[in-house]
Amino acid sequence: MKRILLPERSDWKQQAEALGFNFHSMYGEPYWDESRAYQFTLKQIEDDLEDVTEEINGLCLQLVDKAVQSEQMMHALQIPEKYWDWIAQSWKNSEPALYGRFDFVYDGNGPAKMLEFNADTPTSLYETGFFQWNWLEDQLSRGGIPQQADQFN
């Protein structure tokens, strides 16, 4: 993994606001940071990120299976009781999740480690599916990153 330092686009805040990304800064701090990018090898993506993601996702699904059968676990997970039956029925019906986002820590050596899992969080979908793609396209057109660069989600 290679960390690449990049200058921020001078108009990124204006672009963000024009595109509805109004939470680009929160509590006086930048939420969106484009001062660096990370370049991975295909092996790192496949072995250290994709494989780990599949494994941890499977473990999360095992937890859900146990939780919907246990009031104690539902309490421990702080799921409001009024939603228990709805969640159990959704699980029983194998209703799919829209998506999930894992936040990992990764140093380029060995598998990534999970920090947090955000399931069906709409802001994450917007950030990675749209605004991050917008950043990539801008960087490619401005020559900020190599033309063969791509985005991995």
DSSP file (Angstrom, degrees, kcal/mol; ACC not computed):
  #  RESIDUE AA STRUCTURE BP1 BP2  ACC     N-H-->O    O-->H-N    N-H-->O    O-->H-N    TCO  KAPPA ALPHA  PHI   PSI    X-CA   Y-CA   Z-CA
    1    1 A M              0   0    0      0, 0.0     2,-0.5     0, 0.0    39,-0.2   0.000 360.0 360.0 360.0 136.5    0.0    0.0    0.0
    2    2 A K  E     -A   39   0A   0     37,-2.7    37,-3.0     2,-0.0     2,-0.5  -0.975 360.0-143.4-122.8 129.0    1.3    3.4   -0.9
    3    3 A R  E     -A   38   0A   0     -2,-0.5     2,-0.5    35,-0.2    35,-0.2  -0.802  17.4-162.6 -91.2 127.1    0.1    6.7    0.6
    4    4 A I  E     -A   37   0A   0     33,-3.3    33,-2.4    -2,-0.5     2,-0.4  -0.949   9.3-144.0-115.7 121.0    0.0    9.5   -1.9
    5    5 A L  E     -A   36   0A   0     -2,-0.5    31,-0.3    31,-0.2    30,-0.1  -0.692  25.3-178.9 -83.5 134.0   -0.2   13.1   -0.7
    6    6 A L        -     0   0    0     29,-2.7     2,-0.2    -2,-0.4     3,-0.0  -0.961  30.3-112.2-132.6 147.0   -2.3   15.3   -2.9
    7    7 A P        -     0   0    0      0, 0.0     2,-0.1     0, 0.0     3,-0.1  -0.579  42.4-109.7 -73.0 143.2   -3.3   19.0   -2.9
    8    8 A E        -     0   0    0     -2,-0.2     2,-0.3     1,-0.1    27,-0.1  -0.411  35.5-101.8 -66.9 148.1   -6.9   19.5   -2.1
    9    9 A R    >   -     0   0    0      1,-0.1     3,-1.6    -2,-0.1     4,-0.3  -0.575  28.4-133.3 -67.1 133.7   -9.1   20.8   -5.0
   10   10 A S  T 3  S+     0   0    0     -2,-0.3     3,-0.2     1,-0.3     4,-0.2   0.781 103.7  40.3 -63.1 -26.0   -9.5   24.5   -4.4
   11   11 A D  T 3> S+     0   0    0      1,-0.2     4,-2.6     2,-0.1    -1,-0.3   0.150  77.9 114.1-108.9  18.7  -13.2   24.2   -5.1
   12   12 A W  H <> S+     0   0    0     -3,-1.6     4,-2.8     1,-0.2     5,-0.2   0.879  77.6  50.0 -63.6 -37.8  -14.0   21.0   -3.3
   13   13 A K  H  > S+     0   0    0     -4,-0.3     4,-2.5    -3,-0.2    -1,-0.2   0.915 112.3  47.5 -66.6 -41.2  -16.3   22.6   -0.7
   14   14 A Q  H  > S+     0   0    0      2,-0.2     4,-2.5     1,-0.2    -2,-0.2   0.915 113.7  48.3 -64.6 -42.0  -18.3   24.5   -3.3
   15   15 A Q  H  X S+     0   0    0     -4,-2.6     4,-1.7     2,-0.2     6,-0.2   0.931 110.9  51.4 -61.9 -44.8  -18.6   21.3   -5.3
   16   16 A A  H  <>S+     0   0    0     -4,-2.8     5,-3.2    -5,-0.2     3,-0.3   0.941 113.0  43.9 -58.5 -48.9  -19.7   19.3   -2.3
   17   17 A E  H ><5S+     0   0    0     -4,-2.5     3,-1.3     1,-0.2    -1,-0.2   0.885 111.4  53.3 -66.4 -39.2  -22.4   21.8   -1.4
   18   18 A A  H 3<5S+     0   0    0     -4,-2.5    -1,-0.2     1,-0.3    -2,-0.2   0.798 111.7  47.6 -64.5 -27.4  -23.6   22.1   -5.0
   19   19 A L  T 3<5S-     0   0    0     -4,-1.7    -1,-0.3    -3,-0.3    -2,-0.2   0.301 123.6-102.4 -97.9   8.5  -24.0   18.4   -5.0
   20   20 A G  T < 5S+     0   0    0     -3,-1.3     2,-1.5     1,-0.2    -3,-0.2   0.567  80.8 132.0  86.9   8.4  -25.8   18.1   -1.7
   21   21 A F    > < +     0   0    0     -5,-3.2     3,-0.8    -6,-0.2    -1,-0.2  -0.561  20.0 153.5 -91.9  70.8  -22.8   16.9    0.4
   22   22 A N  T 3   +     0   0    0     -2,-1.5     3,-0.4     1,-0.2    -1,-0.2   0.516  59.1  66.3 -82.6  -5.6  -23.5   19.5    3.1
   23   23 A F  T 3   +     0   0    0      1,-0.2    -1,-0.2    -3,-0.2    -2,-0.1  -0.020  59.3 120.5-104.1  29.9  -21.9   17.5    5.9
   24   24 A H  S <  S+     0   0    0     -3,-0.8     7,-2.7     7,-0.1     8,-2.5   0.716  81.5  34.3 -65.4 -20.5  -18.4   17.7    4.4
   25   25 A S  E    S-B   30   0B   0     -3,-0.4     2,-0.4     5,-0.3    -1,-0.1  -0.997  73.5-175.8-134.2 139.7  -17.3   19.5    7.6
   26   26 A M  E >   -B   29   0B   0      3,-2.9     3,-2.0    -2,-0.4    -3,-0.0  -0.999  64.6  -2.8-139.9 136.0  -18.7   18.7   11.1
   27   27 A Y  T 3  S-     0   0    0     -2,-0.4    -1,-0.1     1,-0.3     0, 0.0   0.836 128.7 -55.4  57.1  35.9  -18.0   20.3   14.5
   28   28 A G  T 3  S+     0   0    0      1,-0.2    -1,-0.3    -3,-0.0    -3,-0.0   0.514 121.2  99.8  78.1   4.6  -15.5   22.7   13.0
   29   29 A E  E <  S-B   26   0B   0     -3,-2.0    -3,-2.9     0, 0.0     2,-0.3  -0.906  81.9-101.1-121.0 148.9  -13.4   19.9   11.6
   30   30 A P  E     -B   25   0B   0      0, 0.0    -5,-0.3     0, 0.0    -6,-0.1  -0.528  28.0-175.3 -68.5 131.5  -13.3   18.5    8.0
   31   31 A Y  S    S+     0   0    0     -7,-2.7     2,-0.4    -2,-0.3    -6,-0.2   0.813  76.3  57.2 -88.5 -40.7  -15.3   15.3    7.6
   32   32 A W  S    S-     0   0    0     -8,-2.5     2,-0.4     2,-0.0    -1,-0.1  -0.787  70.6-174.8 -91.7 131.5  -14.2   14.9    4.0
   33   33 A D        +     0   0    0     -2,-0.4     3,-0.2     1,-0.1    -9,-0.0  -0.969  18.8 164.4-132.6 117.3  -10.4   14.7    3.5
   34   34 A E        +     0   0    0     -2,-0.4    -1,-0.1     1,-0.1   -25,-0.0   0.045  47.8 106.1-118.9  26.3   -8.9   14.6    0.1
   35   35 A S  S    S+     0   0    0    -30,-0.1   -29,-2.7     1,-0.1     2,-0.3   0.512  86.9  27.3 -82.9  -3.9   -5.3   15.5    1.0
   36   36 A R  E     -A    5   0A   0    -31,-0.3     2,-0.3    -3,-0.2   -31,-0.2  -0.993  60.2-166.9-152.9 156.2   -4.2   11.9    0.5
   37   37 A A  E     -A    4   0A   0    -33,-2.4   -33,-3.3    -2,-0.3     2,-0.4  -0.911  18.8-131.1-136.5 164.7   -5.1    8.8   -1.4
   38   38 A Y  E     -A    3   0A   0     -2,-0.3     2,-0.5   -35,-0.2   -35,-0.2  -0.977   9.0-155.1-126.3 132.9   -4.0    5.2   -1.1
   39   39 A Q  E     -A    2   0A   0    -37,-3.0   -37,-2.7    -2,-0.4     2,-0.3  -0.922  16.8-171.3-108.4 125.9   -2.7    2.9   -3.8
   40   40 A F        -     0   0    0     -2,-0.5     2,-0.2   -39,-0.2    -2,-0.0  -0.793  21.8-121.6-113.7 154.8   -3.1   -0.9   -3.3
   41   41 A T     >  -     0   0    0     -2,-0.3     4,-2.1     1,-0.1     5,-0.1  -0.568  31.2-113.5 -83.9 160.7   -1.8   -3.9   -5.2
   42   42 A L  H  > S+     0   0    0      1,-0.2     4,-2.9     2,-0.2     5,-0.2   0.888 119.1  55.4 -61.3 -38.3   -4.4   -6.3   -6.5
   43   43 A K  H  >>S+     0   0    0      2,-0.2     4,-3.1     1,-0.2     5,-0.6   0.910 106.5  50.0 -61.5 -42.9   -3.0   -8.9   -4.1
   44   44 A Q  I  >>S+     0   0    0      3,-0.2     4,-1.3     2,-0.2     5,-1.0   0.919 112.7  47.4 -62.0 -43.1   -3.6   -6.5   -1.1
   45   45 A I  I  X>S+     0   0    0     -4,-2.1     5,-3.5     3,-0.2     4,-0.8   0.958 119.6  38.1 -61.6 -50.7   -7.2   -5.9   -2.3
   46   46 A E  I  <>S+     0   0    0     -4,-2.9     5,-1.5     3,-0.2    -2,-0.2   0.930 129.2  27.4 -70.1 -46.3   -8.0   -9.6   -2.9
   47   47 A D  I  <5S+     0   0    0     -4,-3.1     5,-0.3    -5,-0.2    -3,-0.2   0.903 129.6  32.1 -86.4 -43.7   -6.2  -11.1    0.1
   48   48 A D  I  <<S+     0   0    0     -4,-1.3    64,-2.2    -5,-0.6    -3,-0.2   0.674 132.9  20.2 -94.4 -18.0   -6.1   -8.4    2.8
   49   49 A L  I  X<S+     0   0    0     -5,-1.0     4,-2.6    -4,-0.8    -3,-0.2   0.770 124.0  41.0-116.5 -55.9   -9.3   -6.6    2.1
   50   50 A E  I  ><S+     0   0    0     -5,-3.5     4,-2.5    -6,-0.2     5,-0.2   0.946 118.2  46.2 -64.0 -48.1  -11.8   -8.6    0.2
   51   51 A D  H  ><S+     0   0    0     -5,-1.5     4,-2.3    -6,-0.3    -1,-0.2   0.916 115.3  47.0 -61.1 -43.1  -11.2  -11.9    2.0
   52   52 A V  H  > S+     0   0    0     -5,-0.3     4,-3.0     2,-0.2     5,-0.3   0.904 110.7  52.5 -64.7 -41.7  -11.3  -10.3    5.4
   53   53 A T  H  X S+     0   0    0     -4,-2.6     4,-2.6     1,-0.2    -2,-0.2   0.927 110.1  48.1 -60.7 -45.3  -14.5   -8.4    4.4
   54   54 A E  H  X S+     0   0    0     -4,-2.5     4,-2.1     2,-0.2    -1,-0.2   0.924 114.0  47.3 -59.8 -45.1  -16.2  -11.7    3.4
   55   55 A E  H  X S+     0   0    0     -4,-2.3     4,-1.9    -5,-0.2    -2,-0.2   0.935 114.7  44.2 -64.5 -47.1  -15.1  -13.4    6.6
   56   56 A I  H  X S+     0   0    0     -4,-3.0     4,-2.4     1,-0.2    -1,-0.2   0.883 110.8  54.8 -68.8 -37.1  -16.2  -10.5    8.9
   57   57 A N  H  X S+     0   0    0     -4,-2.6     4,-2.3    -5,-0.3    -1,-0.2   0.922 107.6  50.9 -60.0 -42.6  -19.5  -10.1    7.1
   58   58 A G  H  X S+     0   0    0     -4,-2.1     4,-2.0     1,-0.2    -2,-0.2   0.897 109.5  50.0 -60.4 -41.2  -20.2  -13.8    7.6
   59   59 A L  H  X S+     0   0    0     -4,-1.9     4,-2.0     2,-0.2    -1,-0.2   0.889 108.9  52.2 -65.4 -38.6  -19.4  -13.4   11.3
   60   60 A C  H  X S+     0   0    0     -4,-2.4     4,-2.2     1,-0.2    -2,-0.2   0.909 109.1  49.9 -62.8 -41.7  -21.8  -10.4   11.5
   61   61 A L  H  X S+     0   0    0     -4,-2.3     4,-2.2     1,-0.2    -1,-0.2   0.867 107.9  53.4 -66.5 -35.5  -24.6  -12.5    9.9
   62   62 A Q  H  X S+     0   0    0     -4,-2.0     4,-1.9     2,-0.2    -1,-0.2   0.897 108.3  51.3 -63.2 -39.2  -23.9  -15.3   12.4
   63   63 A L  H  X S+     0   0    0     -4,-2.0     4,-3.0     2,-0.2    -2,-0.2   0.917 108.0  51.1 -63.5 -43.5  -24.4  -12.7   15.2
   64   64 A V  H  X S+     0   0    0     -4,-2.2     4,-2.5     1,-0.2    -1,-0.2   0.922 107.6  53.7 -59.5 -43.7  -27.7  -11.5   13.7
   65   65 A D  H  < S+     0   0    0     -4,-2.2     4,-0.3     1,-0.2    -1,-0.2   0.895 114.1  41.5 -59.1 -41.2  -28.9  -15.1   13.6
   66   66 A K  H >< S+     0   0    0     -4,-1.9     3,-1.0     1,-0.2    -1,-0.2   0.894 112.9  54.5 -71.5 -40.4  -28.1  -15.5   17.3
   67   67 A A  H >< S+     0   0    0     -4,-3.0     3,-1.9     1,-0.3     7,-0.4   0.891 100.9  56.5 -64.7 -41.1  -29.4  -12.1   18.3
   68   68 A V  T 3< S+     0   0    0     -4,-2.5    -1,-0.3     1,-0.3    -2,-0.2   0.654 110.0  48.5 -68.4 -10.9  -32.9  -12.5   16.7
   69   69 A Q  T <  S+     0   0    0     -3,-1.0     2,-0.4    -4,-0.3    -1,-0.3   0.322 106.4  65.0-104.8   5.9  -33.3  -15.6   18.9
   70   70 A S    <>  -     0   0    0     -3,-1.9     4,-2.2     1,-0.1     5,-0.2  -0.938  53.1-167.2-139.3 113.0  -32.2  -14.0   22.2
   71   71 A E  H  > S+     0   0    0     -2,-0.4     4,-2.4     1,-0.2     5,-0.2   0.882  96.2  58.0 -60.7 -37.1  -33.8  -11.2   24.1
   72   72 A Q  H  > S+     0   0    0      1,-0.2     4,-2.4     2,-0.2    -1,-0.2   0.909 108.2  44.6 -60.6 -43.3  -30.7  -10.8   26.1
   73   73 A M  H  > S+     0   0    0      2,-0.2     4,-2.5     1,-0.2    -1,-0.2   0.885 109.9  54.9 -69.6 -37.6  -28.6  -10.2   23.0
   74   74 A M  H  <>S+     0   0    0     -4,-2.2     5,-2.4    -7,-0.4    -2,-0.2   0.910 111.4  45.7 -61.8 -40.1  -31.2   -7.8   21.6
   75   75 A H  H ><5S+     0   0    0     -4,-2.4     3,-1.7     3,-0.2    -2,-0.2   0.933 111.5  51.8 -64.4 -45.9  -30.9   -5.8   24.9
   76   76 A A  H 3<5S+     0   0    0     -4,-2.4    -2,-0.2     1,-0.3    -1,-0.2   0.852 109.8  49.2 -61.4 -34.8  -27.1   -6.0   24.8
   77   77 A L  T 3<5S-     0   0    0     -4,-2.5    -1,-0.3    -5,-0.1    -2,-0.2   0.447 112.0-125.4 -82.7  -0.1  -27.1   -4.6   21.2
   78   78 A Q  T < 5 +     0   0    0     -3,-1.7    -3,-0.2     1,-0.2    -2,-0.1   0.854  50.4 162.0  57.5  40.7  -29.5   -1.8   22.4
   79   79 A I      < -     0   0    0     -5,-2.4    -1,-0.2    -6,-0.2     5,-0.1  -0.813  46.8-110.3 -88.8 123.0  -32.1   -2.6   19.8
   80   80 A P    >   -     0   0    0      0, 0.0     3,-2.3     0, 0.0     4,-0.4  -0.265  20.6-128.9 -57.1 134.5  -35.4   -1.1   20.8
   81   81 A E  G >  S+     0   0    0      1,-0.3     3,-1.4     2,-0.2     4,-0.5   0.800 103.6  69.1 -56.8 -33.0  -37.9   -3.8   21.8
   82   82 A K  G 3  S+     0   0    0      1,-0.3    -1,-0.3     2,-0.1     4,-0.3   0.686 102.7  46.8 -62.4 -16.0  -40.6   -2.4   19.5
   83   83 A Y  G <> S+     0   0    0     -3,-2.3     4,-2.8     1,-0.1    -1,-0.3   0.510  84.3  93.5-100.9  -7.4  -38.5   -3.5   16.5
   84   84 A W  H <> S+     0   0    0     -3,-1.4     4,-2.8    -4,-0.4     5,-0.2   0.913  87.6  44.2 -55.8 -50.6  -37.6   -7.0   17.6
   85   85 A D  H  > S+     0   0    0     -4,-0.5     4,-2.5     1,-0.2    -1,-0.2   0.905 114.6  50.2 -63.5 -40.9  -40.5   -8.8   15.9
   86   86 A W  H  > S+     0   0    0     -4,-0.3     4,-2.3     2,-0.2    -1,-0.2   0.921 113.1  45.9 -62.5 -44.8  -39.9   -6.8   12.7
   87   87 A I  H  X S+     0   0    0     -4,-2.8     4,-2.5     2,-0.2    -2,-0.2   0.923 112.9  49.8 -64.9 -44.7  -36.2   -7.6   12.7
   88   88 A A  H  X S+     0   0    0     -4,-2.8     4,-2.6    -5,-0.3    -2,-0.2   0.903 112.5  47.4 -61.2 -42.1  -36.8  -11.3   13.4
   89   89 A Q  H  X S+     0   0    0     -4,-2.5     4,-2.2     2,-0.2    -1,-0.2   0.905 110.8  51.2 -67.4 -41.0  -39.4  -11.5   10.6
   90   90 A S  H  <>S+     0   0    0     -4,-2.3     5,-2.3    -5,-0.2    -2,-0.2   0.914 113.0  46.5 -60.4 -43.0  -37.1   -9.7    8.2
   91   91 A W  H ><5S+     0   0    0     -4,-2.5     3,-1.5     1,-0.2    -2,-0.2   0.923 111.1  51.0 -65.0 -45.1  -34.3  -12.2    9.1
   92   92 A K  H 3<5S+     0   0    0     -4,-2.6    -1,-0.2     1,-0.3    -2,-0.2   0.861 110.2  50.1 -60.7 -36.5  -36.6  -15.2    8.8
   93   93 A N  T 3<5S-     0   0    0     -4,-2.2    -1,-0.3    -5,-0.2    -2,-0.2   0.439 109.5-125.9 -81.9   0.5  -37.7  -14.0    5.3
   94   94 A S  T < 5 -     0   0    0     -3,-1.5    -3,-0.2    -4,-0.2    -2,-0.1   0.857  40.4-179.1  55.4  38.8  -34.0  -13.6    4.2
   95   95 A E      < -     0   0    0     -5,-2.3    -1,-0.2    -6,-0.2     2,-0.0  -0.536  26.0-120.2 -69.6 129.8  -34.7  -10.0    3.2
   96   96 A P        -     0   0    0      0, 0.0     2,-0.2     0, 0.0    -1,-0.1  -0.339  15.1-122.2 -74.7 151.8  -31.4   -8.6    1.9
   97   97 A A        -     0   0    0      1,-0.1     3,-0.1    -2,-0.0    22,-0.0  -0.578  18.4-128.3 -80.2 153.9  -29.6   -5.6    3.3
   98   98 A L  S    S-     0   0    0      1,-0.3     2,-0.3    -2,-0.2    -1,-0.1   0.956  72.4 -53.7 -67.9 -50.5  -29.0   -2.7    1.0
   99   99 A Y        -     0   0    0     -3,-0.1    21,-2.4     2,-0.0     2,-0.3  -0.958  47.9-140.0-174.3 170.7  -25.3   -2.5    1.7
  100  100 A G  E     -C  119   0C   0     -2,-0.3     2,-0.5    19,-0.2    19,-0.3  -0.983   7.9-146.5-143.4 154.7  -22.9   -2.3    4.6
  101  101 A R  E     -C  118   0C   0     17,-3.3    17,-3.2    -2,-0.3     2,-0.4  -0.978   7.7-158.2-127.7 122.1  -19.6   -0.4    5.1
  102  102 A F  E     -C  117   0C   0     -2,-0.5     2,-0.6    15,-0.2    15,-0.2  -0.794   8.5-148.3 -92.1 137.5  -16.7   -1.7    7.2
  103  103 A D  E     -C  116   0C   0     13,-3.1    12,-3.7    -2,-0.4    13,-1.6  -0.948  27.7-176.1-102.0 121.9  -14.2    0.8    8.6
  104  104 A F  E     -C  114   0C   0     -2,-0.6     2,-0.5    10,-0.3    10,-0.2  -0.768  28.2-138.0-115.3 158.4  -10.9   -1.0    8.7
  105  105 A V  E     +C  113   0C   0      8,-2.6     8,-2.5    -2,-0.3     2,-0.3  -0.974  34.2 169.9-109.1 134.4   -7.4   -0.2    9.9
  106  106 A Y        -     0   0    0     -2,-0.5     6,-0.1     6,-0.2     4,-0.1  -0.977  28.2-176.8-151.5 129.1   -4.8   -1.5    7.5
  107  107 A D        -     0   0    0     -2,-0.3    -1,-0.1     2,-0.2     3,-0.1   0.322  58.6-102.0-108.9   7.0   -1.0   -0.9    7.3
  108  108 A G  S    S+     0   0    0      2,-0.3     2,-0.5     1,-0.1     4,-0.1   0.430  98.0  96.5  88.6  -1.1   -0.4   -2.8    4.0
  109  109 A N  S    S-     0   0    0      2,-0.1    -2,-0.2     1,-0.1    -1,-0.1  -0.902  89.9 -24.3-126.4 102.0    1.0   -5.8    5.9
  110  110 A G  S    S-     0   0    0     -2,-0.5    -2,-0.3    -4,-0.1    -3,-0.2  -0.183 103.3 -22.8  87.1 176.5   -1.4   -8.7    6.6
  111  111 A P        -     0   0    0      0, 0.0    -4,-0.2     0, 0.0   -62,-0.1  -0.188  68.6-107.2 -65.6 149.3   -5.2   -8.6    6.8
  112  112 A A        -     0   0    0    -64,-2.2     2,-0.4    -6,-0.1    -6,-0.2  -0.323  29.3-133.7 -67.3 154.8   -7.1   -5.5    7.7
  113  113 A K  E     -C  105   0C   0     -8,-2.5    -8,-2.6    -2,-0.0     2,-0.2  -0.945  19.5-117.1-115.8 135.5   -8.7   -5.2   11.1
  114  114 A M  E     +C  104   0C   0     -2,-0.4   -10,-0.3   -10,-0.2     3,-0.1  -0.499  32.2 171.0 -74.6 134.0  -12.3   -4.1   11.6
  115  115 A L  E     -     0   0C   0    -12,-3.7     2,-0.3     1,-0.4   -11,-0.2   0.736  68.8 -12.9-100.0 -41.2  -12.9   -0.9   13.6
  116  116 A E  E     -C  103   0C   0    -13,-1.6   -13,-3.1     2,-0.0     2,-0.5  -0.991  52.0-140.5-161.4 152.8  -16.6   -0.5   12.9
  117  117 A F  E     -C  102   0C   0     -2,-0.3     2,-0.6   -15,-0.2   -15,-0.2  -0.991  13.2-169.2-124.8 124.7  -19.5   -1.7   10.7
  118  118 A N  E     -C  101   0C   0    -17,-3.2   -17,-3.3    -2,-0.5     2,-0.5  -0.954   9.6-163.5-113.4 114.4  -22.1    0.6    9.4
  119  119 A A  E     -C  100   0C   0     -2,-0.6   -19,-0.2   -19,-0.3    -2,-0.0  -0.844  67.9 -12.0-103.1 132.9  -25.1   -1.1    7.9
  120  120 A D  S    S+     0   0    0    -21,-2.4    -1,-0.2    -2,-0.5   -20,-0.1   0.850  80.9 160.6  51.0  42.7  -27.5    0.7    5.6
  121  121 A T    >>  -     0   0    0     -3,-0.3     4,-1.2     1,-0.2     3,-0.9  -0.850  30.6-154.0 -94.4 110.4  -26.2    4.1    6.5
  122  122 A P  H 3> S+     0   0    0      0, 0.0     4,-1.7     0, 0.0     5,-0.2   0.802  88.7  59.0 -61.1 -31.2  -27.3    6.4    3.7
  123  123 A T  H 3> S+     0   0    0      1,-0.2     4,-2.5     2,-0.2     5,-0.2   0.887 102.2  54.8 -65.5 -35.5  -24.5    8.9    4.0
  124  124 A S  H <> S+     0   0    0     -3,-0.9     4,-2.4     1,-0.2     5,-0.4   0.898 105.5  52.2 -63.1 -40.4  -21.9    6.2    3.4
  125  125 A L  H  X S+     0   0    0     -4,-1.2     4,-2.4     1,-0.2     5,-0.3   0.916 111.3  46.8 -62.4 -43.7  -23.5    5.2    0.1
  126  126 A Y  H  X>S+     0   0    0     -4,-1.7     5,-2.0     3,-0.2     4,-1.8   0.932 112.7  49.9 -63.8 -46.2  -23.5    8.8   -1.1
  127  127 A E  I  <>S+     0   0    0     -4,-2.5     5,-2.8     3,-0.2     6,-0.3   0.951 122.4  29.2 -59.0 -52.2  -19.9    9.4   -0.1
  128  128 A T  I  <5S+     0   0    0     -4,-2.4    -1,-0.2     3,-0.2    -2,-0.2   0.835 124.1  45.6 -82.8 -33.0  -18.4    6.3   -1.7
  129  129 A G  I  <5S+     0   0    0     -4,-2.4    -3,-0.2    -5,-0.4    -1,-0.2   0.745 132.8   4.2 -83.5 -22.8  -20.8    5.8   -4.6
  130  130 A F  I  X5S+     0   0    0     -4,-1.8     4,-2.5    -5,-0.3    -3,-0.2   0.694 126.6  42.4-126.9 -62.5  -21.0    9.4   -5.8
  131  131 A F  I  ><S+     0   0    0     -5,-2.0     4,-2.2     1,-0.2    -3,-0.2   0.874 116.1  49.5 -67.4 -36.2  -18.8   12.1   -4.2
  132  132 A Q  H  ><S+     0   0    0     -5,-2.8     4,-2.4    -6,-0.3    -1,-0.2   0.882 111.5  50.6 -66.3 -37.3  -15.7    9.9   -4.0
  133  133 A W  H  > S+     0   0    0     -6,-0.3     4,-2.7     2,-0.2    -2,-0.2   0.899 107.8  53.3 -65.6 -39.4  -16.2    9.0   -7.7
  134  134 A N  H  X S+     0   0    0     -4,-2.5     4,-2.4     2,-0.2    -2,-0.2   0.913 108.9  49.5 -59.0 -44.1  -16.5   12.7   -8.5
  135  135 A W  H  X S+     0   0    0     -4,-2.2     4,-2.9     2,-0.2    -2,-0.2   0.929 110.5  50.5 -60.0 -46.4  -13.2   13.2   -6.7
  136  136 A L  H  X S+     0   0    0     -4,-2.4     4,-2.6     1,-0.2    -2,-0.2   0.935 110.8  47.8 -58.8 -48.6  -11.6   10.4   -8.8
  137  137 A E  H  X S+     0   0    0     -4,-2.7     4,-2.5     1,-0.2    -1,-0.2   0.910 113.2  48.6 -61.2 -42.7  -12.9   11.8  -12.1
  138  138 A D  H  X S+     0   0    0     -4,-2.4     4,-2.1    -5,-0.2     6,-0.2   0.930 111.6  49.1 -62.2 -45.3  -11.6   15.3  -11.2
  139  139 A Q  H  X>S+     0   0    0     -4,-2.9     5,-2.4     1,-0.2     6,-0.9   0.897 112.2  48.9 -63.4 -40.0   -8.2   14.0  -10.2
  140  140 A L  H ><5S+     0   0    0     -4,-2.6     3,-0.8    -5,-0.2    -1,-0.2   0.934 113.1  46.2 -63.7 -45.8   -7.9   12.0  -13.4
  141  141 A S  H 3<5S+     0   0    0     -4,-2.5    -2,-0.2     1,-0.2    -1,-0.2   0.809 115.3  46.7 -69.5 -28.0   -8.9   15.0  -15.6
  142  142 A R  H 3<5S-     0   0    0     -4,-2.1    -1,-0.2    -5,-0.2    -2,-0.2   0.482 112.5-117.3 -90.5  -3.7   -6.5   17.3  -13.7
  143  143 A G  T <<5S+     0   0    0     -3,-0.8    -3,-0.2    -4,-0.6    -4,-0.1   0.695  74.9 131.5  76.4  18.4   -3.6   14.8  -13.8
  144  144 A G  S   <S+     0   0    0     -5,-2.4    -4,-0.2    -6,-0.2    -5,-0.1   0.757  74.1  23.2 -75.0 -24.4   -3.5   14.5  -10.0
  145  145 A I  S    S-     0   0    0     -6,-0.9    -2,-0.1    -9,-0.1    -1,-0.1  -0.936 102.8 -78.0-136.6 159.5   -3.4   10.7  -10.2
  146  146 A P    >   -     0   0    0      0, 0.0     3,-2.1     0, 0.0    -2,-0.1  -0.229  39.4-120.0 -60.6 146.9   -2.4    8.2  -12.9
  147  147 A Q  T 3  S+     0   0    0      1,-0.3    -7,-0.1    -7,-0.1    -6,-0.0   0.757 112.1  56.7 -59.8 -27.4   -4.8    7.7  -15.7
  148  148 A Q  T 3  S+     0   0    0      2,-0.0    -1,-0.3    -8,-0.0    -8,-0.0   0.468  81.1 121.7 -85.5   0.2   -5.1    3.9  -14.9
  149  149 A A    <   -     0   0    0     -3,-2.1     2,-0.3   -13,-0.1    -4,-0.0  -0.268  39.8-177.8 -62.9 148.5   -6.2    4.7  -11.3
  150  150 A D        -     0   0    0      2,-0.0     2,-0.4     0, 0.0    -2,-0.0  -0.897  26.5-108.6-141.7 169.6   -9.5    3.3  -10.2
  151  151 A Q        -     0   0    0     -2,-0.3     2,-0.5   -18,-0.0   -18,-0.0  -0.873  23.7-156.8-105.4 134.7  -11.7    3.3   -7.2
  152  152 A F              0   0    0     -2,-0.4    -2,-0.0     1,-0.1     0, 0.0  -0.956 360.0 360.0-113.7 120.9  -12.2    0.2   -5.0
  153  153 A N              0   0    0     -2,-0.5    -1,-0.1   -24,-0.0   -25,-0.0   0.296 360.0 360.0-123.2 360.0  -15.3   -0.1   -2.9
